Amino acid sequence: MTTRRNFLKGGTAAATGIVFCSCGLLERAHAQGAGRTLPVAVNGKKVKTIDVHSHCHFREAGALLGADAASAQLPPVRDAEQAFIEIDKRLKFMDSQAVDMEVLSINPFWYGRDRELAGQIVKIQNEKLAELRASKPDRFAAFASLTLQAPDLAVQELETAVKKQGLKGAAIGGGVAGVEFSDPKFHPVWAKAEELGVPLFIHPQGVPELNKHLAGNGWLTNAIAFPLETSTALAHMIFEGTFDKFPKLKVIAAHGGGFLPSYADRSDHACLVNPGGCNPDIKLGKQPTEYLKQIYFDSLVFTPEALRHLAAQVGVGQIVLGSDYPFPWQLQPVDHIFASTSFSDDEKADMLGRNAEKLLNFGA
């Protein structure tokens, strides 16, 4: 059996057809696909570009896992090692991507750990994120990590992160150990985020129950399961009334919100077609699709047409720039915004950075 650790050592990379890109290869990829660089201007006016979807890791946190560190922290994908940030190198790539600021986050690898160990991991990560942010406050911001499997602890961590460490909200998965975010156990966390006025960035981790069904060519455990997990998380929060209970809760959904914005209108018809599949005791305040207009979505949808459709569904004011860096999904994240003929200059400037400035309370 091939473990993730063996995969990362390269023992099966050639056999699977996946090649790990060295720093030099990544630099050449940037050069070959070079788009805009800093500074960015729209109609002659400078715009601060803010990437809300960029990743990092800290070796000090992984060290608490001992031999499991590499397999837990790093996915077996190209350029994963770049998540351990070398500041000068990261700044160079940001310049080449036309990104003024990255809002860093760490995909949760600690939800399955016990409370004490997870809390130690989160403490180190939030301290390191705060240090990194403070070292280059004009280039980096960050979303806190949370011990979400222990909601009472997560509430404390979020308050400390925002009030004492200068972090801009928190990054969370798409659920915890099979428990959906609509579960009342998480309500104290959503209440604290609402109170603090900070967003929660939902980034999926996969759907293990589907791994067998999605096995085979195409990396469907990511290509299908990741957007499906985000869609499911948002749908539960909509249909279980979470957004009604917390109307000022700010949520950012990674990867353009998964599949939900592409087929949201089906949600408005489900309970009409099958009332027995819906809970009569839950009275939503508005149509399911209307809740998408209070959720934020990153722009990681790859093409001008996909971005046009997303904006038509949720509104330009709900879209923020996202790249998924250092994972090479979209190395020039501003280009498909500029390439679109569907948006005015003001709308492009909003998506590139002005929406994020308001959402993250920059200058507050």
N, C-alpha and C positions, 0 to 999 in steps of 0.2 A: 504494500500500500504506500502511495506517495504522500508524505506529510507535507504541510506547508513549509516546515523548516527545511526539508530536503529540497523542495522546489526552489526555495530562496537560495540554497547553495548552488543551484544551477544543474543539479544532477539530471533533471528531466526537462530542462528548458528547451533543448534542441528537439527532443522527441515530440514536444507539444506544439512546436512551431512558434513559441513565444520567445522573443529576444529581449534581454534586458539592455536598455539604452544607457551607455556610459555618458558621463558629463559632456565629453567631446561630441558624441553623437547628438546629444540634445542641443548643444550649441549650434551644430550644423543644421539641425532641423529648424531652429529658430531663424537662421540665416536664409535657408531656402524658402521658408514660408513667411518671410518678414512682411509685417504689415505696418501699422502706425506705431510710432514710438512717442515717448514723452517729449514735450508737453502736448496734450490733446486740446484741440480747439474745435468748437462748433460755430460755424458762421463767423469766424474770427474772434470768438470769445473763448478764453481758456476755461476748461471744465476739469474739475478734480474727479478722476475716475476712481471708484471704490469697489473693489472686488470682495463681495461678502462671502464667497465660497472658495476658500483656499486653506490648505491643510498644513499641519506641522506635527512633530512628535518630539519628545524629550527622552533621552536615554536614561536619565535619572529616574523617571517614572517607570519605564520598562524594567529597570534593574530589580524592582521589587518583585517581579515575576520570575526571576532567576532564568532557568533554561527556556522558559516559555516566552521570553520577551520578544524575540524576533517574530515568531509566528503570530503572537497576539497583536503586536503593533503594526506590522507592515503587511499589506496584501501582496500577493505574488504577481505584481504588475510592473510595467516599465516605470523607472525613475522613482520608485517608492523610497529609496534611500534619501532622495532630496527632501523628504519631509523632515529630516533632521537638519534644521536650517543652519546654513552658514550665511551669516547676514550679508556679507559683501556679494556673495554669489546670488543669493535670492534677490537682492536689490538690482543686480545687473539684469536678471531675467524679467523682473517687474518693469524695468525701463524698456526692455525690448518688447514687452507685451502692451505697453502704453497703460500700465496700471500705476496710479499714484500711491494707492493704499490697499493693502490686503487686510481683511478682517479674518484673523486666523482661527481655526477650530481643529479639534481633535476628535476623530470618530471614536465613539465609545467602545472600548475593548474590555471594560471592567464591570459591565452589568452582571456578568455571571460569577463574580467574585464575592466573598463575604464582605459584610459592611465595613469592617475595620480595614481590610486590605484595600478595598475600593476607595475608602475615604482617604487613605494615605496617598494613593495614586492621584486622586483628584486634587488633594492639597498641593502636592508637588507641581502638578501641571498648571494650576491656577497661579501659583507663585511664579513659575517660569514664564507663563504667558504675560503676567504683569511686568516682569523684568524686561522681557523682550519689547513689549509695548513702550515702556518708559525709555528704552535705549534709542528708539527711533519713533517718537510719537507722531511725526508727520508721515510716516510710511506704514506703520503697523497699528492695528487695533486687534481686539480678540474677543471671542465668545468663551465664556467659562465652561469648564467641565462640571458635571454634577453626578453625585452618587444617587442616581434616580431610582435605584432599587430600594433605597431607604428615603422616602420622600421627606421625612422630617429633617434629615441631614441635608438633603438637597436644598431645602428652603434656607437653611443657615448658610450653605455654601454660596447660594445665589446672592444673598444679601451682602455677604462679605466681599464677593467678587465685584459687585457693582459699587458698593459704597466705599470700600477701602482699597480695592485693587485697580479700580478704573476700567474694568472690563465692561463690554457693551451689551451683555445679555448672556445667553448660554446656548451651547450646541447640544442637541439630544438626538437619540436614535429615532426609530419609527415605532418603538414599543419596547417593553422590558419583559423578557422571559415569557413571551406570549400574551402579556397583559396589554390591552390597548390603552392609549392615552385618555380615552373617554372614561376610564374607570375612576370612580370617586377617590381612590387612594392617591391619585395625582393632583386632585383639586388644590391642596395647599400650595403646590409648586406653581400652578397656573395663577393662583391668587396672588402669590408673592411677585411673580413676573408682571402681572397687571398693576399691582401696587407700585412697583419700581418703574414702570413704564418702559420696560426693555423687552426686546424680542427674543423668541426661542427659535433657533435654527434647526429644523428637522432634517436630518440626513439619514437615509436608510442604511441598514446593515445586511439586508438579505432576508430571505424567508426559508429557514432550514427545512421546513416541512415540504417544500417544493423541490428540494435539491435533486431527488431521484428523478422526478418528472422532467426537470430542466437539464439533466445531464446530457452531454454530447457536445457537438460542435457549436460554436457561436458565443460561448461564455454567457449562456442564458441566465445563469444564477445572478448575474449582474444586469445584463441587458433587459431582461424581463422582470426579475424579482425586485430589483432596487426601485424602479418606478412604480411597480405594483405595491410595494410596502408603503411608500409615501402616499399613494392614492388611497390605500386602505386606512392609514392613520388619519388622514384628513376627513375621509368619509365618515368614520366612526365619530370623530369630534363634531362633525356637522349633524349627523342623524341622532346622536345621543344627547344633543343639546349643549355640548361643552361651550360652543361659541355664544350661545344664549346666556349661559351662566356667567361667562367671562367676556362680556361684549367689547372690552378694551384690550383683550389679550392680543398681542402681536406675534404672529407666527410667520416664519419664512420657510418656504418649502424648496428643497434642493431640486436640481434637475428639472426646472420648470414645473414643479409640482407633480411629476410623474405623469400618469395617464389621465388623471382626473380632469384637467382643463381641456383635454382633447375630446372628451366624450361626456362632459358634465351634464348636458341636458337630459341624458338618460336618467339621472338621479331625480329629476323633477317628476318623472312618470312612474317610478317603481312602486310607490305606495298606492297610486291610483289603480295600477294593474293588479297588484296583489296586496290588499289591505292586511291579509293575515300574516304577511311577512314583516309587518311594521307594528310598532308598539303604540297602541291608542292613547296611552298615558303620557307619551312624549309629544307635546305640542310645540312644533318649531315656530319661531317668530317670523320666518319668511321662507320663501322657496329655497331648496337646497343650493341651487346655483347662485343665489344672491350672496351666500357666505363666502364665495370665492373672491368677492370684491373687498373683503376685509382681511384676506390672507395675502402675504407677499410671496413672490416667486422669483427665483433667480433666472437669469437670461440664458442658462446653459441648455439651449434647444437647437443650436448649431446653424440654423439657416434663417435668412430674412423672412421666408414664408412661415416657418414655424413660430417665429417671434411675432409676426403679424397676427397669426391665429391666437396666440396666447394673450396678446394685448386686447384683441377683440372680445375675448371671453372674460378677462379679469380687469382690464383697464391699465393704461400705461403707468398710472401712478402707483401700481402694485408691483412693478417689475424693477429688480435691482441686478446689477452686473454680477456675474458669477463665472468662474473658470474651472474650478476643481483642481487647481494647481497644487502640487507638482505633477499630478496624474495628467497625462497629455491628451485629455479629451478635446480641449480647444485652446491651443497655444496663443491664439490672437483673439481674445474674447470680445474686444470692442468692434471687430471688423464687421460682423453680421448686423450690428446695430447701424453702423455707418452705411452699410450696403443696402439697407432697406429703403425703399421709396414710399413706404406706408406711413412714415412718421415725419412730423415737423422737426425743425432744429431744436425747438424747446423740448419736445418729447424725447428726442435722442439724448439731450443733455440731462433730462430727468433720469432716464434709465442708466446712463453712464455713471452718475454720481449724486445728483441732487436728491433723488428719492432716498438713497441710503443715508445721506447727511441728515435728513429730517427723521428718518426711522430710528437712527442710532444716536440721535440727540447730540450731534457734533456741535460744539460751541455752547452747549447748555451748561 
